[in-house]
């Protein structure tokens, strides 16, 4: 992440291509290191587009498009707190996937997403602004 990377073709579009070619300082300001134990994570939230790389561990993702009706609001953690029942009541089932060490997930701007670590996990996220 120290060198200016080439923009991945999969996300090189008018919407995101310019945001990926950041100078070092701006990229470092928008980078987040995350680590957590098994069962830790973050409830549903949204922000600018982001790339999330997991360096060690395994993570469960739930994603919902920005235009859906999400009556539970932000903060619901699907894996805990009765989250499964709340998800079942949604008009649209969230997309789900497991992220393995070495993989990168791109989350588009304003998409609601929640994560839970299956095992202790370490990674980095970069919000694309």
N, C-alpha and C positions, 0 to 999 in steps of 0.2 A: 504494500500500500504506500510505500515511500516514493516510488517512481510514478510519473504520470502515465496511467494505463491507457491502452487503446479502448475505445468504446466498443463493448460487445455488440456484435451484429444483431443479436436477438432483441436488444432494446435501443438500438440506434435509430431513432425516429425523430420527427420534428418535435414531438412531445417531450422526449427525454434526452436525446443525444447531446444537446448543449449543456445540460446539467451534469453530465458524467465527466466532462473534460474540465475539471476544476483544478486550480492551482493548489499546491500543497497546503497552504494555510487554511483555506476555506474547507477543504476536505477534512483536515484534522479537527476543525471546530465542530463538524457534523458527524464525527465518528463516535461510536459507543462500544465499549467493551462490556460484554455480559458474561456472567458466570452464575451458576446456580445448581443446587442439589436436585436429586430426583423429586419430582412432584412440584417443584417451583415453576413459576412462569409469570405471565402477564395476562390480565383479562382483556376483553375486546376494547380496542382503541383504534384511532386512525391518525394519520399525519401525512406529510409529503411522501412522495415515492421513496423507497428505500431498498437497498440490497443488504441481505443478511447472510453472513457466512458462518457456518458452525465449524470450529476447528477441532473440537473434541466433544464426544457425546452423541446424543440423539434427541430430537425435539419433535413434538406433535404440533401441527399448525391447523387452525380453523380460519377460513377467510370468507367474507361476505362482501358483495359489491356495494358501492356507495349509494346506490339508488333504491335499495331495498327497505322494507318496513321492518325495523328492528326494535320491537317494543320493550326489550329489556334494557336498552341504553348501553352506555359504555361500562366496562368494568367486570362484566360477567366472565367467570372462568369456567369454560365448558367441562373441564375434567373434575371440578370440585363444586361444592356449594349448591347441589341440586341442578347443576348446569345442564345435564342431559335432558331433564324435563323441560327446561326453558328452550333449549334448541329444538326439541320436538314440536313445540308450539309455533315455530317460525313458519311463515308462508314459503320460505325458500331455505332448503338445507344448505349449510355452509360447505364450501369445498374443504377437504381435509387431505393432509399428506404428512408423511414422516420425513424429516430432514436428517440425513446422516452426516457424520463428520466428513469434511471436504466438499460439501455441497453448498451452493448459494441459491437463495430464494429471492426473487424480485417481487416486491409488493407495490402495486400501483398506488398513486396518490389517492387518498380518501377511502381506500378499502379498509373496512373493519377487519381486524385480525386479532387472534389470541394465540398464545403458545403455552405449552407445558413441557418441561424436560422429562423425558422417560428415565434418564440416568443423569448423573452429574455432567454438566455441559459448559463449554466455553466457546465464545464466538465474538464476532464484531458485526456491527451494523453501521451503515452509512446512509443518512438521510440525504436525499438528492436535492432538496430545497425547492 
